[in-house]
Amino acid sequence: MKRTTLLCALAALVLLAALGLEIFKLRQPSPAVGPAPGTPEAGSPTGAPPSFAASDPAVGEAPPDLPSKASDRSGEKSREAERAAAEYQKAQQEQAQLENQIAALNQDQRSLAFAFAAELELPDNLAKLLYPPYQKAQKNLTEMMNGGGMGESHPVVRAQKEVIASMTGDLEEAISALQATLKEKARGNEEELKRLQAQVPGKR
């Protein structure tokens, strides 16, 4: 009986000791879990997120060279000189044409001058209206004298010549007006040539 009681007391002490040990373990603070060896901590230089600067082709490159204002001005002057040269050449051609037209109206063979005047594309060119009747009157006179057997003194021939003389006078007045128009254009074109000449390199 005493022996059984002693064994029970010992078993109870063992259980109490084991329970006390478990309670002691539970009360101890848990050790901090650190990073695995070799793993960089967050926020450290080696743990920072990867930089994309090296992979960006635009980063670190110098900006493209921009044309300077001096270069722009030089290019603009060059283009202006080219335009002036083209305009100068065109004005020269117009001047030569005007001079040729004036000379054609001054030629001694008046019938050719009348025909040339009628072809000019100028405002208020009366020669366009006057020349066709003049041509017809000349043709009628030729037919009278050649086919009709009429001489110089025939009244019909003399009357026809008077008509032609009046038409000739009208045509001469029309030509004088055309010459004045052409000369005025030539003077204006000459002034334009002088202005353009000052802008064309090598023409100053």
Residue, then its C-alpha position, 0 to 999 in steps of 0.5 A: m500500500k505504501r509502495t503504491t502511494l509512493l509510485c503515484a506520487l512520483a508519477a505526479l511529480v514527473l507530470l508536473a515537471a514536464l508541464g512546468l517545462e512546457i510552460f517555460k518554453l512557451r514563455q520564452p521569446s521566439p528568435a527573430v527570423g533573419p534573411a537567408p545567408g547571402t540574401p540582400e536586405a530590403g532597402s540595401p544598395t544591393g537590394a534596390p530594384p534594377s535600374f533601367a538607365a543602361s537599357d534606355p538608349a536615350v539616357g546618357e546620349a547627347p541631344p542631336d545638333l540643332p542648326s544655329k541661327a547663323s546657319d538658318r540666316s545663311g540658308e535663307k539668304s542663299r534661297e533669296a539669291e536664287r529666287a532673285a537670279a531666276e526673276y532677273q533672268k525672266a525680266q531680261q527675257e521680257q525686256a528683250q521681247l519688248e524691245n523686239q516688239i517696238a522695233a517690229l512696229n517701227q519697221d519701214q514696210r508698213s504693211l508688215a508692221f500693221a500685220f504684226a500690230a494686229e497680233l499683239e496681245l495688249p489691252d485696247n489694241l485697235a489694230k486687231l479691229l482695223y487690220p482685217p478691213y485694211q487687208k480686204a481694201q488692199k485686195n479689192l484695189t489689186e483686183m480692180m487694177n489687175g483683173g478689172g482693167m482699171g488704171e491709176s486714174h480711174p475714179v473707182v481706183r482713186a476712191q479705193k486708194e483714198v479709203i486705204a489711205s484713211m485706214t492707213g492713218d487709223l492703223e498708224e495711230a493704233i500703232s503709236a498707242l501700242q508703242a507708247t504702251l510697250k515703251e512704258k512697260a519696257r521702262g518699268n521692266e528696266e527698273e525691275l532689272k536694276r532692283l533684281q541686279a542688286q540682289v544677284p551675286g556677281k551682277r552688282 
